């Protein structure tokens, strides 16, 4: 989950991540400093946009390479 610090719904996004954690769930939250809604689309070459895309890619790789707990022990 990610949100910019200048995003209109920043506090709601942070509260949602917190609710997931309090319920025992897992969430990854990024609050990008100075960013606004759509920042990475409107300024794709900005360093912050590149950082956000890299963080998303790392998260996706982690999620896709995690072993499936329902498949039993790894062999």
For each residue, the residues with C-beta under 8 A, 3 or more apart:
1: 13 16 17 27 28 29 30
2: 29 30 31 32 52 55 56
3: 7 9 10 13 14 29 30 31 32 35
4: 7 10 31 32 34 35 36 37 39
5: 10 31 32 33 34 35
6: 10 34 35 36
7: 3 4 10 13 35 36 37
8: 37
9: 3 12 13
10: 3 4 5 6 7 13 14 31
11: 14 15
12: 9 15 16
13: 1 3 7 9 10 16 17 29
14: 3 10 11 17 18 29 31
15: 11 12 18 19
16: 1 12 13 19 20
17: 1 13 14 20 21 27 29
18: 14 15 21 22
19: 15 16 22 23
20: 16 17 23 25 26 27
21: 17 18 24 25 26 27
22: 18 19
23: 19 20
24: 21
25: 20 21
26: 20 21
27: 1 17 20 21
28: 1 59
29: 1 2 3 13 14 17
30: 1 2 3 52 55
31: 2 3 4 5 10 14
32: 2 3 4 5 35 39 48 51 52
33: 5 48
34: 4 5 6 48
35: 3 4 5 6 7 32 39 40 48 52
36: 4 6 7 39
37: 4 7 8
38: 41 42
39: 4 32 35 36 42 43 46 48 49 52
40: 35 43 44 46 48 49 52 53
41: 38 44
42: 38 39
43: 39 40 46 48 49
44: 40 41 49
45: 49 50
46: 39 40 43 49 50
47: 50 51
48: 32 33 34 35 39 40 43 51 52
49: 39 40 43 44 45 46 52 53
50: 45 46 47 53 54
51: 32 47 48 54 55
52: 2 30 32 35 39 40 48 49 55 56
53: 40 49 50 56 57
54: 50 51 57 58
55: 2 30 51 52 58 59
56: 2 52 53 59 60
57: 53 54 60 61
58: 54 55 61 62
59: 28 55 56 62 63
60: 56 57 63 64
61: 57 58 64 65
62: 58 59 65 66
63: 59 60 66
64: 60 61
65: 61 62
66: 62 63
67: 71 74
68: 71
69:
70:
71: 67 68
72:
73:
74: 67
75:
